[in-house]
Amino acid sequence: MSSRLNGAALIGAAAIGAALFAAVRRESRRISFEGKSVLIVGGSRGLGLVIARQLAREGARVSLAARNVEELERASVDLHRRGATQVGTVVCDVRKRAQVDRMVAEVAAARGGLDVLINDAGVIQVGPASHMKIEDFEDALATHFWGPLYTILAALPHLRQSASPRIVNISSIGGRVAVPHMLPYSASKFALVGLSEGLHSELAREGIRVTTVSPGLMRTGSTYNATFKGQHRLEFAWFHLADALPGLSVDVRSAARQILEACRRGDAQLVISLPARFAVVAQALFPRMMAAMMSAANRVLPGPSDADGDEDRPGWQSISRAAPSLLSRTADRATFENNEVPVLSGVR
């Protein structure tokens, strides 16, 4: 009996020692963002803009990239009103490699280099799979996979010159668990997770830390700029209300703080929110149960519509008595706080 107890004690001590060693290593990689050149792709609104605000407060030299000129102008004004003094903007469609190469070159030249790259550009398409077309999948993959790949390839020569290079790829819980009625989005985020985790392993030997972020629902206000198919108003209502519920969704400012802390330490992965962490663990341990749960969720969601359901409509064209409502006040407030005012594009 004593030998068993001694063995258990040794295992426990080894586990504690390993945990302490890992914690010390993480802290040793910790960096300051003060004076760092940071490029946020998809930084004109929502999560990207909130991250930019926090970085600006820490003294980072922030560059925002997006394809909507008006959004970028509003974001720049927002940051300057909050006291930011080192903010630049560049118009870029991340689906176009030539534009990405030009963007990275301009930012590096203007800032004297590049230390941190944050990929947050995104599109959200919601609706039954029967209404999704090849073009929906192509657009999602171009934005969520090819866009980050283009930016990383263009940024690497500059990051290799940095003393503390970081890459952050914002994926989604939808990139780890296939979410019903978001098939193009989920498939493309799965691709981004594979790319990002592979790059973490490949680039670690060069001292370039790559962080893969998988947030659950966040109250960014972005639902108005998502696109909906099928029964447009019902699809918007469930998505918008889910995005607003505390407990199911998280405040975007909290999410931004967690992302920057993971970036600061060079963590490999970050999953944000308790529901998202539960889903990831459940998917790994109980895949059949999760498949059954997702199938059950799909049966509850609105069914396909007629041919009219094939049309893309942004959230602001899909409102109803159900949404917006008192239940969605937190998400609606975030719409204006985070520059997610209704526009004609679903892309940051």
HELIX and SHEET records of a PDB file:
HELIX    1   1 SER A    2  SER A   28  1                                  27    
HELIX    2   2 GLY A   46  ARG A   57  1                                  12    
HELIX    3   3 VAL A   69  ARG A   81  1                                  13    
HELIX    4   4 ARG A   97  ARG A  111  1                                  15    
HELIX    5   5 ALA A  129  HIS A  131  5                                   3    
HELIX    6   6 ILE A  134  LEU A  141  1                                   8    
HELIX    7   7 ALA A  142  TRP A  146  3                                   5    
HELIX    8   8 GLY A  147  LEU A  159  1                                  13    
HELIX    9   9 ILE A  173  GLY A  175  5                                   3    
HELIX   10  10 LEU A  183  LEU A  203  1                                  21    
HELIX   11  11 ALA A  204  GLU A  206  5                                   3    
HELIX   12  12 SER A  222  ASN A  225  5                                   4    
HELIX   13  13 HIS A  232  ALA A  244  1                                  13    
HELIX   14  14 VAL A  252  ARG A  265  1                                  14    
HELIX   15  15 LEU A  274  LEU A  285  1                                  12    
HELIX   16  16 PRO A  287  VAL A  300  1                                  14    
HELIX   17  17 ALA A  307  ASP A  310  5                                   4    
HELIX   18  18 GLY A  315  GLN A  317  5                                   3    
HELIX   19  19 LEU A  326  SER A  328  5                                   3    
HELIX   20  20 ARG A  329  GLU A  337  1                                   9    
SHEET    1   A 7 VAL A  87  VAL A  91  0                                        
SHEET    2   A 7 ARG A  61  ALA A  66  1                                        
SHEET    3   A 7 SER A  37  VAL A  41  1                                        
SHEET    4   A 7 VAL A 116  ASN A 119  1                                        
SHEET    5   A 7 ARG A 166  ILE A 170  1                                        
SHEET    6   A 7 ARG A 209  PRO A 215  1                                        
SHEET    7   A 7 GLN A 269  ILE A 272  1                                        
SHEET    1   B 3 GLN A 125  VAL A 126  0                                        
SHEET    2   B 3 THR A 227  PHE A 228  1                                        
SHEET    3   B 3 ARG A 313  PRO A 314 -1                                        
SHEET    1   C 2 LEU A 217  ARG A 219  0                                        
SHEET    2   C 2 SER A 249  ASP A 251  1                                        
END                                                                             
